[in-house]
């Protein structure tokens, strides 16, 4: 059986999240929402700018089409990181979706004024994730269609995009 060929490449998302269990939870939310775009993962905020700029050791990695940025991060100030992304003309146009633990006063103050397209509160349910991605006007999202027998095709695996030795628990 020949595979289908499409005139486009599905979007790739970069998830910046330092908790392995939260990476798994968001990947499961993508699967439940039937969003099977490529999901790249960075577990350290300090790797984000070199990754986006395709600097060593990330020069061969694909630049993502949108970023899911968890705040706060353990190793960098996420607000400053977002400011640096917006200040760099090579990457400033990337949509950034900020993920926060919940709508507490401290978190709301932290995200107020950030130059992000969206802010999502954990836990993120599949319908909210779909709605959020669809609200990124002018962007294409890949959703999986059920097969004739009612089963879904296997999702694309998440890619951990970190240099050797930089994975932390």
C-alpha positions as CSV (number, residue, x, y, z in Angstrom):
1,X,0.0,0.0,0.0
2,X,1.4,3.4,-1.0
3,X,1.6,6.1,1.6
4,X,-0.2,9.4,1.0
5,X,1.9,12.4,0.2
6,X,0.8,15.9,1.3
7,X,1.9,19.2,-0.2
8,X,2.8,20.5,3.3
9,X,4.8,19.4,6.3
10,X,2.9,19.3,9.7
11,X,3.8,21.9,12.2
12,X,6.4,21.1,14.8
13,X,6.0,22.2,18.4
14,X,8.7,22.8,21.0
15,X,7.7,22.1,24.6
16,X,9.9,23.7,27.2
17,X,9.2,21.8,30.4
18,X,11.6,20.7,33.1
19,X,9.3,18.0,34.6
20,X,9.3,14.6,32.9
21,X,5.9,13.8,34.3
22,X,4.5,17.1,32.9
23,X,6.1,16.3,29.5
24,X,4.3,13.0,29.5
25,X,1.0,14.6,30.6
26,X,1.1,17.1,27.8
27,X,2.0,14.5,25.2
28,X,-1.0,12.4,26.5
29,X,-3.2,15.5,26.1
30,X,-2.0,16.0,22.5
31,X,-2.8,12.3,21.9
32,X,-6.3,12.6,23.5
33,X,-7.0,15.7,21.5
34,X,-5.8,13.8,18.4
35,X,-3.1,16.4,17.6
36,X,-0.2,14.4,16.1
37,X,2.2,17.1,15.1
38,X,5.9,16.7,15.9
39,X,6.6,17.5,19.5
40,X,10.1,18.4,20.4
41,X,11.0,18.7,24.1
42,X,13.7,20.8,25.9
43,X,14.0,20.3,29.6
44,X,16.3,23.2,30.3
45,X,15.3,26.8,29.6
46,X,19.0,27.7,29.0
47,X,18.9,25.6,25.8
48,X,15.9,27.4,24.3
49,X,17.7,30.3,22.6
50,X,20.6,28.2,21.2
51,X,18.0,25.7,19.9
52,X,15.8,28.3,18.3
53,X,18.9,30.0,16.8
54,X,20.2,26.6,15.6
55,X,23.5,27.1,17.4
56,X,25.6,24.1,18.4
57,X,24.7,21.5,19.3
58,X,21.3,22.1,17.8
59,X,22.3,23.3,14.3
60,X,20.7,20.3,12.6
61,X,17.4,20.5,14.5
62,X,14.3,21.8,12.8
63,X,13.1,25.2,14.1
64,X,9.7,24.8,15.6
65,X,6.5,26.5,14.3
66,X,5.3,27.3,17.8
67,X,6.6,27.1,21.4
68,X,4.9,25.8,24.5
69,X,6.8,27.6,27.3
70,X,6.1,26.4,30.9
71,X,6.5,29.1,33.6
72,X,8.2,29.2,35.9
73,X,11.3,27.2,34.9
74,X,14.0,26.1,37.4
75,X,17.1,27.3,35.5
76,X,16.0,30.6,33.8
77,X,13.5,33.5,34.2
78,X,10.8,32.6,31.7
79,X,9.7,36.1,31.3
80,X,13.2,37.3,30.4
81,X,13.5,34.3,28.0
82,X,10.3,35.3,26.2
83,X,11.6,38.9,26.0
84,X,14.9,37.6,24.4
85,X,12.9,35.6,21.9
86,X,10.8,38.6,21.0
87,X,13.9,40.8,20.7
88,X,15.7,38.5,18.2
89,X,14.4,39.2,14.7
90,X,15.3,35.7,13.5
91,X,12.8,34.1,15.9
92,X,10.6,36.9,17.2
93,X,7.6,35.8,15.0
94,X,7.3,32.4,16.6
95,X,4.0,31.9,18.4
96,X,4.6,31.3,22.1
97,X,2.0,29.6,24.3
98,X,2.7,30.0,28.0
99,X,1.8,27.2,30.3
100,X,1.3,28.0,34.0
101,X,0.3,25.8,37.0
102,X,-3.0,27.6,37.7
103,X,-4.8,30.9,37.9
104,X,-3.3,32.0,41.2
105,X,-2.7,35.7,41.9
106,X,1.1,35.3,41.8
107,X,1.0,33.4,38.5
108,X,-1.4,35.8,37.0
109,X,0.9,38.7,37.9
110,X,3.9,36.9,36.5
111,X,2.2,36.4,33.1
112,X,0.5,39.8,32.9
113,X,2.2,41.8,30.1
114,X,4.1,38.9,28.6
115,X,4.2,39.0,24.8
116,X,2.6,35.5,24.4
117,X,-0.1,34.5,22.0
118,X,-1.9,32.5,24.7
119,X,-1.7,31.5,28.3
120,X,-2.9,28.0,29.3
121,X,-3.5,26.8,32.9
122,X,-2.6,23.3,34.0
123,X,-4.2,20.8,33.8
124,X,-4.8,21.4,30.1
125,X,-7.8,19.5,28.8
126,X,-7.8,18.2,25.2
127,X,-10.7,20.5,24.1
128,X,-8.9,23.6,25.5
129,X,-5.7,22.5,23.8
130,X,-7.5,22.1,20.4
131,X,-9.3,25.4,20.8
132,X,-6.0,27.2,21.7
133,X,-4.2,25.8,18.7
134,X,-7.0,26.6,16.3
135,X,-7.0,30.2,17.6
136,X,-3.5,30.7,16.2
137,X,-5.0,32.3,13.1
138,X,-3.3,31.4,9.8
139,X,-1.6,28.3,11.2
140,X,-2.2,24.8,10.1
141,X,-2.7,22.1,12.7
142,X,-2.6,18.3,12.0
143,X,-5.5,16.4,13.5
144,X,-5.7,12.6,13.1
145,X,-8.6,11.2,11.2
146,X,-10.1,7.8,12.3
147,X,-9.6,5.0,9.9
148,X,-12.5,3.0,8.4
149,X,-12.4,0.5,11.2
150,X,-12.6,3.2,13.9
151,X,-9.0,3.0,15.0
152,X,-6.6,5.9,15.0
153,X,-3.1,5.7,13.4
154,X,-0.2,5.7,15.8
155,X,0.9,9.2,17.0
156,X,4.2,10.6,16.1
157,X,6.7,10.1,19.0
158,X,8.0,13.1,21.0
159,X,11.6,14.0,20.3
160,X,13.7,14.9,23.2
161,X,15.9,17.7,21.8
162,X,18.7,18.0,24.2
163,X,22.5,17.6,23.8
164,X,24.1,14.5,25.3
165,X,24.5,14.9,29.1
166,X,22.0,17.7,29.5
167,X,18.9,15.6,30.5
168,X,18.1,16.3,34.1
169,X,15.5,14.7,36.4
